[in-house]
């Protein structure tokens, strides 16, 4: 008996067709336009200019340091909430979630208001006249911005560990550090790796914090914006955008 070509099949075909059209128009076509925008001279300039070399090195350094510090902070926070005996666990578990729903520029503005040159903590409370603009300030701002994401990923990984394994090791006389490094940390390593990848891509695409806090510490995200809006150099901005896109695709 032949299967009838009913309304369900037509609906499925329509949905798939709509999905394909959406990806073609909203993703593939813009990427194609970016790829064909640069001229040969733009590629030569991007390959020989020390400005772009500095921006690439700074972006790689920023990505590495901010990712590691964010994941380490997020994992420690997650371990304290999930496995630690701290009071008010529910409140501490909600704080990172509240931070996630704030607009991207809020973190940079909060950094300036709290620990900037005239910040409430540095200037008003401590009486310090220091400037954290540049790489140190960007590292602090991005860590505060992205560690909540790392916390959520690592906390979910820690909750998935069967506590009976840790209890059995504790019953056999294993110490807390021994249990952590031989049981808890290895079993939660998939969550740590997921957090590293997710935070690395998020740091690379971060625009608000570098724009507000980085100062003269050039990174690719801000350079793309500057070249396109300030210098009207669409070719160079397209090349820098493709460079920034490669790690996300990989």
TORKOL-4160 file (C-alpha; in steps of 0.2 Angstrom, whole numbers, padded with zeros to 4 digits, m for minus):
250
<pt num="1" X="0000" Y="0000" Z="0000"/>
<pt num="2" X="0007" Y="0017" Z="m0005"/>
<pt num="3" X="0009" Y="0030" Z="0009"/>
<pt num="4" X="m0002" Y="0045" Z="0006"/>
<pt num="5" X="0006" Y="0061" Z="0004"/>
<pt num="6" X="m0004" Y="0070" Z="0017"/>
<pt num="7" X="m0005" Y="0087" Z="0025"/>
<pt num="8" X="0008" Y="0082" Z="0038"/>
<pt num="9" X="0021" Y="0079" Z="0025"/>
<pt num="10" X="0017" Y="0096" Z="0017"/>
<pt num="11" X="0019" Y="0104" Z="0033"/>
<pt num="12" X="0036" Y="0096" Z="0037"/>
<pt num="13" X="0042" Y="0101" Z="0020"/>
<pt num="14" X="0036" Y="0119" Z="0022"/>
<pt num="15" X="0045" Y="0120" Z="0039"/>
<pt num="16" X="0061" Y="0113" Z="0032"/>
<pt num="17" X="0060" Y="0125" Z="0018"/>
<pt num="18" X="0057" Y="0140" Z="0030"/>
<pt num="19" X="0072" Y="0135" Z="0040"/>
<pt num="20" X="0084" Y="0133" Z="0025"/>
<pt num="21" X="0078" Y="0150" Z="0019"/>
<pt num="22" X="0081" Y="0158" Z="0036"/>
<pt num="23" X="0099" Y="0151" Z="0037"/>
<pt num="24" X="0102" Y="0156" Z="0019"/>
<pt num="25" X="0096" Y="0174" Z="0021"/>
<pt num="26" X="0101" Y="0178" Z="0039"/>
<pt num="27" X="0118" Y="0168" Z="0040"/>
<pt num="28" X="0125" Y="0162" Z="0024"/>
<pt num="29" X="0122" Y="0178" Z="0013"/>
<pt num="30" X="0129" Y="0190" Z="0026"/>
<pt num="31" X="0145" Y="0179" Z="0028"/>
<pt num="32" X="0146" Y="0178" Z="0009"/>
<pt num="33" X="0145" Y="0197" Z="0008"/>
<pt num="34" X="0158" Y="0199" Z="0021"/>
<pt num="35" X="0170" Y="0187" Z="0012"/>
<pt num="36" X="0169" Y="0196" Z="m0005"/>
<pt num="37" X="0170" Y="0214" Z="0003"/>
<pt num="38" X="0189" Y="0215" Z="0005"/>
<pt num="39" X="0201" Y="0219" Z="m0009"/>
<pt num="40" X="0218" Y="0212" Z="m0011"/>
<pt num="41" X="0226" Y="0228" Z="m0004"/>
<pt num="42" X="0215" Y="0226" Z="0011"/>
<pt num="43" X="0223" Y="0209" Z="0014"/>
<pt num="44" X="0240" Y="0216" Z="0011"/>
<pt num="45" X="0237" Y="0230" Z="0024"/>
<pt num="46" X="0230" Y="0218" Z="0037"/>
<pt num="47" X="0245" Y="0206" Z="0035"/>
<pt num="48" X="0258" Y="0220" Z="0036"/>
<pt num="49" X="0251" Y="0232" Z="0048"/>
<pt num="50" X="0258" Y="0232" Z="0066"/>
<pt num="51" X="0242" Y="0239" Z="0072"/>
<pt num="52" X="0232" Y="0223" Z="0068"/>
<pt num="53" X="0246" Y="0212" Z="0074"/>
<pt num="54" X="0245" Y="0220" Z="0091"/>
<pt num="55" X="0226" Y="0219" Z="0091"/>
<pt num="56" X="0227" Y="0200" Z="0087"/>
<pt num="57" X="0240" Y="0197" Z="0100"/>
<pt num="58" X="0230" Y="0207" Z="0113"/>
<pt num="59" X="0214" Y="0198" Z="0108"/>
<pt num="60" X="0223" Y="0181" Z="0110"/>
<pt num="61" X="0230" Y="0186" Z="0127"/>
<pt num="62" X="0213" Y="0193" Z="0133"/>
<pt num="63" X="0204" Y="0177" Z="0128"/>
<pt num="64" X="0216" Y="0166" Z="0136"/>
<pt num="65" X="0218" Y="0175" Z="0153"/>
<pt num="66" X="0199" Y="0180" Z="0154"/>
<pt num="67" X="0193" Y="0163" Z="0150"/>
<pt num="68" X="0204" Y="0154" Z="0162"/>
<pt num="69" X="0201" Y="0166" Z="0176"/>
<pt num="70" X="0182" Y="0166" Z="0173"/>
<pt num="71" X="0181" Y="0147" Z="0173"/>
<pt num="72" X="0192" Y="0145" Z="0188"/>
<pt num="73" X="0181" Y="0158" Z="0198"/>
<pt num="74" X="0165" Y="0150" Z="0191"/>
<pt num="75" X="0171" Y="0133" Z="0196"/>
<pt num="76" X="0176" Y="0138" Z="0214"/>
<pt num="77" X="0159" Y="0147" Z="0216"/>
<pt num="78" X="0149" Y="0132" Z="0209"/>
<pt num="79" X="0159" Y="0120" Z="0221"/>
<pt num="80" X="0155" Y="0131" Z="0236"/>
<pt num="81" X="0137" Y="0132" Z="0231"/>
<pt num="82" X="0134" Y="0114" Z="0226"/>
<pt num="83" X="0146" Y="0104" Z="0237"/>
<pt num="84" X="0151" Y="0117" Z="0251"/>
<pt num="85" X="0142" Y="0120" Z="0267"/>
<pt num="86" X="0140" Y="0139" Z="0265"/>
<pt num="87" X="0124" Y="0147" Z="0272"/>
<pt num="88" X="0111" Y="0155" Z="0261"/>
<pt num="89" X="0115" Y="0144" Z="0246"/>
<pt num="90" X="0099" Y="0149" Z="0237"/>
<pt num="91" X="0103" Y="0167" Z="0237"/>
<pt num="92" X="0121" Y="0164" Z="0231"/>
<pt num="93" X="0115" Y="0153" Z="0217"/>
<pt num="94" X="0103" Y="0167" Z="0211"/>
<pt num="95" X="0116" Y="0181" Z="0211"/>
<pt num="96" X="0125" Y="0175" Z="0195"/>
<pt num="97" X="0108" Y="0172" Z="0186"/>
<pt num="98" X="0104" Y="0190" Z="0190"/>
<pt num="99" X="0120" Y="0196" Z="0183"/>
<pt num="100" X="0116" Y="0186" Z="0167"/>
<pt num="101" X="0101" Y="0196" Z="0163"/>
<pt num="102" X="0109" Y="0213" Z="0164"/>
<pt num="103" X="0114" Y="0222" Z="0147"/>
<pt num="104" X="0131" Y="0219" Z="0141"/>
<pt num="105" X="0137" Y="0237" Z="0145"/>
<pt num="106" X="0132" Y="0237" Z="0163"/>
<pt num="107" X="0148" Y="0227" Z="0168"/>
<pt num="108" X="0160" Y="0240" Z="0161"/>
<pt num="109" X="0150" Y="0254" Z="0168"/>
<pt num="110" X="0149" Y="0246" Z="0185"/>
<pt num="111" X="0168" Y="0243" Z="0184"/>
<pt num="112" X="0171" Y="0262" Z="0181"/>
<pt num="113" X="0159" Y="0267" Z="0195"/>
<pt num="114" X="0167" Y="0255" Z="0208"/>
<pt num="115" X="0185" Y="0254" Z="0204"/>
<pt num="116" X="0189" Y="0267" Z="0191"/>
<pt num="117" X="0200" Y="0282" Z="0194"/>
<pt num="118" X="0186" Y="0291" Z="0203"/>
<pt num="119" X="0177" Y="0275" Z="0208"/>
<pt num="120" X="0168" Y="0272" Z="0224"/>
<pt num="121" X="0180" Y="0259" Z="0231"/>
<pt num="122" X="0196" Y="0265" Z="0224"/>
<pt num="123" X="0194" Y="0283" Z="0227"/>
<pt num="124" X="0181" Y="0286" Z="0240"/>
<pt num="125" X="0184" Y="0272" Z="0252"/>
<pt num="126" X="0202" Y="0268" Z="0249"/>
<pt num="127" X="0209" Y="0285" Z="0243"/>
<pt num="128" X="0219" Y="0277" Z="0229"/>
<pt num="129" X="0224" Y="0286" Z="0214"/>
<pt num="130" X="0226" Y="0272" Z="0202"/>
<pt num="131" X="0221" Y="0268" Z="0184"/>
<pt num="132" X="0215" Y="0251" Z="0180"/>
<pt num="133" X="0211" Y="0255" Z="0162"/>
<pt num="134" X="0219" Y="0243" Z="0149"/>
<pt num="135" X="0222" Y="0225" Z="0151"/>
<pt num="136" X="0221" Y="0224" Z="0170"/>
<pt num="137" X="0204" Y="0232" Z="0170"/>
<pt num="138" X="0198" Y="0222" Z="0155"/>
<pt num="139" X="0203" Y="0206" Z="0164"/>
<pt num="140" X="0193" Y="0211" Z="0180"/>
<pt num="141" X="0178" Y="0217" Z="0170"/>
<pt num="142" X="0177" Y="0201" Z="0159"/>
<pt num="143" X="0180" Y="0190" Z="0173"/>
<pt num="144" X="0165" Y="0198" Z="0183"/>
<pt num="145" X="0155" Y="0197" Z="0167"/>
<pt num="146" X="0158" Y="0179" Z="0162"/>
<pt num="147" X="0161" Y="0169" Z="0177"/>
<pt num="148" X="0142" Y="0167" Z="0180"/>
<pt num="149" X="0140" Y="0158" Z="0164"/>
<pt num="150" X="0155" Y="0146" Z="0169"/>
<pt num="151" X="0146" Y="0144" Z="0186"/>
<pt num="152" X="0130" Y="0138" Z="0178"/>
<pt num="153" X="0139" Y="0125" Z="0167"/>
<pt num="154" X="0151" Y="0119" Z="0181"/>
<pt num="155" X="0136" Y="0118" Z="0194"/>
<pt num="156" X="0126" Y="0107" Z="0182"/>
<pt num="157" X="0141" Y="0096" Z="0180"/>
<pt num="158" X="0144" Y="0095" Z="0199"/>
<pt num="159" X="0126" Y="0091" Z="0202"/>
<pt num="160" X="0127" Y="0076" Z="0190"/>
<pt num="161" X="0140" Y="0068" Z="0200"/>
<pt num="162" X="0134" Y="0053" Z="0211"/>
<pt num="163" X="0138" Y="0058" Z="0229"/>
<pt num="164" X="0139" Y="0040" Z="0234"/>
<pt num="165" X="0156" Y="0039" Z="0226"/>
<pt num="166" X="0162" Y="0053" Z="0237"/>
<pt num="167" X="0154" Y="0046" Z="0252"/>
<pt num="168" X="0162" Y="0029" Z="0249"/>
<pt num="169" X="0179" Y="0037" Z="0247"/>
<pt num="170" X="0176" Y="0047" Z="0263"/>
<pt num="171" X="0171" Y="0031" Z="0272"/>
<pt num="172" X="0187" Y="0023" Z="0267"/>
<pt num="173" X="0197" Y="0037" Z="0275"/>
<pt num="174" X="0201" Y="0048" Z="0260"/>
<pt num="175" X="0204" Y="0066" Z="0264"/>
<pt num="176" X="0194" Y="0080" Z="0257"/>
<pt num="177" X="0208" Y="0086" Z="0245"/>
<pt num="178" X="0211" Y="0068" Z="0239"/>
<pt num="179" X="0192" Y="0066" Z="0236"/>
<pt num="180" X="0192" Y="0082" Z="0226"/>
<pt num="181" X="0207" Y="0079" Z="0215"/>
<pt num="182" X="0204" Y="0060" Z="0212"/>
<pt num="183" X="0185" Y="0060" Z="0211"/>
<pt num="184" X="0176" Y="0076" Z="0210"/>
<pt num="185" X="0188" Y="0086" Z="0198"/>
<pt num="186" X="0189" Y="0072" Z="0185"/>
<pt num="187" X="0171" Y="0068" Z="0185"/>
<pt num="188" X="0167" Y="0087" Z="0182"/>
<pt num="189" X="0180" Y="0089" Z="0169"/>
<pt num="190" X="0167" Y="0088" Z="0154"/>
<pt num="191" X="0158" Y="0103" Z="0162"/>
<pt num="192" X="0175" Y="0112" Z="0164"/>
<pt num="193" X="0179" Y="0109" Z="0146"/>
<pt num="194" X="0162" Y="0115" Z="0140"/>
<pt num="195" X="0164" Y="0131" Z="0151"/>
<pt num="196" X="0181" Y="0134" Z="0143"/>
<pt num="197" X="0174" Y="0133" Z="0125"/>
<pt num="198" X="0159" Y="0143" Z="0129"/>
<pt num="199" X="0168" Y="0157" Z="0139"/>
<pt num="200" X="0182" Y="0158" Z="0126"/>
<pt num="201" X="0169" Y="0162" Z="0112"/>
<pt num="202" X="0160" Y="0174" Z="0123"/>
<pt num="203" X="0176" Y="0183" Z="0127"/>
<pt num="204" X="0181" Y="0184" Z="0109"/>
<pt num="205" X="0164" Y="0192" Z="0104"/>
<pt num="206" X="0163" Y="0204" Z="0119"/>
<pt num="207" X="0162" Y="0222" Z="0113"/>
<pt num="208" X="0155" Y="0232" Z="0128"/>
<pt num="209" X="0169" Y="0229" Z="0141"/>
<pt num="210" X="0183" Y="0232" Z="0129"/>
<pt num="211" X="0175" Y="0248" Z="0122"/>
<pt num="212" X="0173" Y="0255" Z="0140"/>
<pt num="213" X="0187" Y="0248" Z="0149"/>
<pt num="214" X="0201" Y="0243" Z="0138"/>
<pt num="215" X="0208" Y="0260" Z="0134"/>
<pt num="216" X="0223" Y="0259" Z="0122"/>
<pt num="217" X="0223" Y="0240" Z="0124"/>
<pt num="218" X="0217" Y="0236" Z="0106"/>
<pt num="219" X="0206" Y="0221" Z="0103"/>
<pt num="220" X="0198" Y="0215" Z="0087"/>
<pt num="221" X="0180" Y="0217" Z="0092"/>
<pt num="222" X="0183" Y="0236" Z="0095"/>
<pt num="223" X="0195" Y="0238" Z="0080"/>
<pt num="224" X="0181" Y="0231" Z="0069"/>
<pt num="225" X="0169" Y="0244" Z="0075"/>
<pt num="226" X="0182" Y="0258" Z="0074"/>
<pt num="227" X="0187" Y="0253" Z="0056"/>
<pt num="228" X="0169" Y="0252" Z="0050"/>
<pt num="229" X="0161" Y="0267" Z="0058"/>
<pt num="230" X="0176" Y="0279" Z="0061"/>
<pt num="231" X="0187" Y="0276" Z="0046"/>
<pt num="232" X="0173" Y="0269" Z="0034"/>
<pt num="233" X="0185" Y="0255" Z="0030"/>
<pt num="234" X="0173" Y="0241" Z="0026"/>
<pt num="235" X="0187" Y="0230" Z="0018"/>
<pt num="236" X="0198" Y="0229" Z="0034"/>
<pt num="237" X="0184" Y="0227" Z="0046"/>
<pt num="238" X="0178" Y="0212" Z="0035"/>
<pt num="239" X="0195" Y="0204" Z="0036"/>
<pt num="240" X="0196" Y="0207" Z="0055"/>
<pt num="241" X="0178" Y="0200" Z="0057"/>
<pt num="242" X="0183" Y="0184" Z="0047"/>
<pt num="243" X="0198" Y="0182" Z="0058"/>
<pt num="244" X="0187" Y="0184" Z="0074"/>
<pt num="245" X="0175" Y="0172" Z="0066"/>
<pt num="246" X="0187" Y="0157" Z="0063"/>
<pt num="247" X="0189" Y="0152" Z="0082"/>
<pt num="248" X="0170" Y="0152" Z="0084"/>
<pt num="249" X="0168" Y="0141" Z="0068"/>
<pt num="250" X="0182" Y="0129" Z="0074"/>
